[in-house]
């Protein structure tokens, strides 16, 4: 984000993107929890997205059943392994823990700086960014039929992080 601003983009027109999808792979060695495990290629297509190597969040939730789930503290990301399928993704917990970027002036050494979730909104606001966006809304569990976390679990977590109340967002004329 800082690079875009340094190159002249108005900060108030920039949105920080948060994913509602995961990347999946077919492992050469089944059940390997190592993120660097050798792969054959993209993972099995999802029920709705039907794309190898890509799963919408609502497709990831059913994957959890009988999967080994891991949390990578360095990358602040969740990944799950079931058989020869591996998927890396963000969930409600990683949204709350993940920094949206390195704090201005912080040395990140190639890693994302972790800041408390309450600082995410302050970071966006103090840097005058336009806000955050979820990519893409239809990938979230809109009907609460897959994740059992309520309707739109990632969307609502993002709203909580940014302290957004829909009633406080007036429509523009």
N, C-alpha and C positions, 0 to 999 in steps of 0.2 A: 504494500500500500504506500509506504514511504517513497518507493521508487516512482510510482505513478505521480505522486504529488511533486517530487523533485523534477520530474519531466514536464510539469506544467498542468497536470489534470487538476481541476478544482476538487478539493477534498469532499465538499458537500455533495458532489455528484457521484462519488464512489461508494459502492456497497460491498461489504465483506460477504463472500459466499460460504454457505455451510451446506455440506452434502447430505442428501437423503437417499444415498445409494452406496453400494460397496463394489469393489473390484474383486472378482473371484478367479481362481486358477485351479487347474487340475494338476495335482501333485504326482510326481513320479513315484514317491514313497508314501503310501497311505498313512494317515494319522500323524504325519510329521507336524509338530507344533513350532518348528523353526521357521521364522519369516523368510529366511534365505534358502529354504528347501528347493531343490530342483523341481521344475514344472514341465508339463507337456505343452500347455497353452491355457487359453481362457477356460474358466469353469463352465459347468453345465448351465444352459439357459434357464432363466426364471420363468415361472408360470405366466406372468403378465408381460414382462419386458421381452422375453423370448430372444435375448441376446447373449451369446457366449461371453463370459468374462465380466458380466455386469448384472447386479441384482439391485432392485429397488428395495428400500427399507422394509416395505411390507412383504417382500419375498425373503428377506434375511431372517425375519422373526421366526417363521416355521423351521428354518434351517437350524435354529438353536436346539431344537429337541434332539437329544442324543449326540450333540456336538460338544467338543472340548472348547471352552471359551477362554481367551487370554486377553490381558490388558498390557499393552506396551507403554511403560511409563515414559520412556524417552520420546516416543512419537505421539503419546497421548491418544492412542487409537485402540480399538478393540479388533480382535480377529478371532475367527472361529474355524475349527477343523472338524470335518466329519468324513470319514473314509478317505477318499482321494480328493476331496473338495476343500479348498481354503478360501475364505472370504475376509477381507479387511474392510472395516466400516466405522462410522461414528454412530454412537447411540446417545441417549439422553445424558448418561453419565459423562461420556467424553465431551459432549457439548459444554457441560458445566465446568469441566476441568481444563479444557483446551484454551490456549491463548489464540486469539485471532491473528496475532502477529507478534513480532518482537516489540517490546516497549521502545518508544523513541529514545535513542541514546544507549539502549542496552546492547551489550555484546552478546550475540546469540551463538557464536561458534558453530554456525550451520544448523542449529537446532531451534525449534520453536520455544520461546520463553513461556513458561507456565505462570499465569497470573490468576488469582482467585476470581471466581465467576462474577463477583460483585464489581470487580475492576473492569470487566469486559465492556459494560455499558459506559463506564467512565472513560475508558480508552477510546471507544468510538466517538463519544461526545467531545472529549478533550482534544481529539485530533480533527474534529469537525467533519467526520465522515457522514455520509448520507444515511447510513444504517446497515442493516444486514438483510440477506436474502437466503431463502432455502431453495436449493436446487434439487429437485423440483417438487412442487407442492403435491403433485399426483403420485409421487413415489412414497410419501408418508402414508401411514396406516389411517386413511381418512375415515374408515368405517369401524375401526376397532375390532376387526374380525381376525387379524393375524397376530398382533403383538400383545393384546390384552393389557394395554397401557393407556386406554382411553383414545378417543378420536384425535388424530393429528398429534401424536406424542412429541415428535421432533419440533413441529411448528410451535406447540405450546411451551416447550422447553426454551426455545429461542425467544419467545415473547416474555417468558419469566426472566431470562438473563437480561433482556433489554428493558425490563419493567414497562412493557407495553400493555395497556388496557384498551381494547377495541373501542369502548365507549368514549375514550379520550382522544380518538383519532377522527377529527372532523373531516367531512368530505370537502374537497376544494370546489369552488364554483367555477 
